Amino acid sequence: MSRSAELIPFRPRGSEQATEEPARAPRERPRGLPPAPGQPTRTQHVWLARGLDQPGGKLPLFNVDGSRVDPKTIRACLAQGWVAPWFDNPLKPGWLVCRLTDAGRAILAGT
C-alpha cells in the first residue's frame, strides 16, 4: 500500500495571522415562512382565499387535488384569529370545520 507524499496543509504553531472570514451572502428566507410577521404563509393564504367565495366563508377540508388540508395549517390560522370553528362535525370529531373571520378577510384584502 503506497501513501501519498503530499502533506496536509496546516498553519504552523505560533502563527498569529488574522484570517478574514469571507463575506457571507444574505441567506434566503426559508420556504414555508410568512413574508412578514403576522402574515399568512403561501399555503395558508391559498387555503384562506378559498373561503372567500363560499357561503358564510366556509373553508374546505380538502385541497383542490383531493388531499386533506394539513391540520397544522388550520390550527395556525385559528391561533392567528383568521378563522373560527364553525360547528362540530359529529361524523368526524377530529376534523376542524372552520369559517373565515373578519380578521381573515382583512388579511386577505391587505395581501
N, C-alpha and C positions, 0 to 999 in steps of 0.2 A: 504494500500500500504506500503510495507516494504522497507526500504532503506538499502543499503549495509553499513556495519560498516567499510568497508575499505576506508581509505582516499586516496586522490590522492597525490602521492609523489611529493614533491617540494623541492627546495633548500631554506633553511632558509635565511632570510634577513641578510645582513652583511657578508654573506659567500663570500669571495673574492677568492675562489679557482679557479685557472685557469683550465679550462677544455680543453683538447686537442681534436681537431676535428679529426675524423677518416680519415685516408689517403684515398683519392678518387682514384679509378682506372681510368686510362685514358679512356676518352669517345671514343666510336667507331665513326667513321665518318658516318654522316647521309647518308641514301640512297639518291641517286639522285645527289650527288655532284661528281664532277670530281675527279679522283685520284690525280691530281695536278693542280695548276692554269694554265690556258692556254691549258688544255687537254679536250677532249670531254667526256661527261658522257657516261655511257654504252649505253643508249638509242640513243644518238647522234652518237656514234661510229657505232652501228649496222645500223642505217639509212644511214650514210655516206658510209659505206662499200658496201652497195647495189648498189651504183653508179659506183663502180669500173669496173663492168663487163657490163655496159650499154654503148651504143654508145654515145659519147660526154659527158659521165659522168652524164647523166640524172638521177635525183633522183626520186624515186617513190612517189606518192601522198598517197599511201595506204600501210599499213603493210602487212606482209605475211598472217596474219589471216583475212585480208579484212577490218580492221578498218582504218580510216583515220589517217595519221600521224599528231600528235599534232602540231598546228601552232606555239606553243611556242618553240618546238624543231627546227623548220625551221627558225624562227626569231633569235634564239640564234646562230645557225650556220651562218646565214647571218651576224650577228653582229661581229662574230669572223673572217669573211672573208673566211670561209671554203667552202662556196657555193655562187653562184651568180644567180640572176634571169636569166632564160633562155629566156622566152618570156611571153607576157601577154596572158592569157587564155580568149578569148572573151566569151566563154560559161559560165565560172565560174570565174569572175574577182577577187573574194576574195581568190582564190586558188593560192598559190605560186608554180610555176613550176621552179625548180632550177636545176643547174648542179654543179658538183664538180669543184673547182678551183685548181690551182697548190698548194696552201696552204693546201687545204683539202686533196689532195693526199699525201702531205708531212707529215701531221699529222697522216694519216693512216699508212704510211710506218714506222713512228717512234714509233708506239704503237703496 
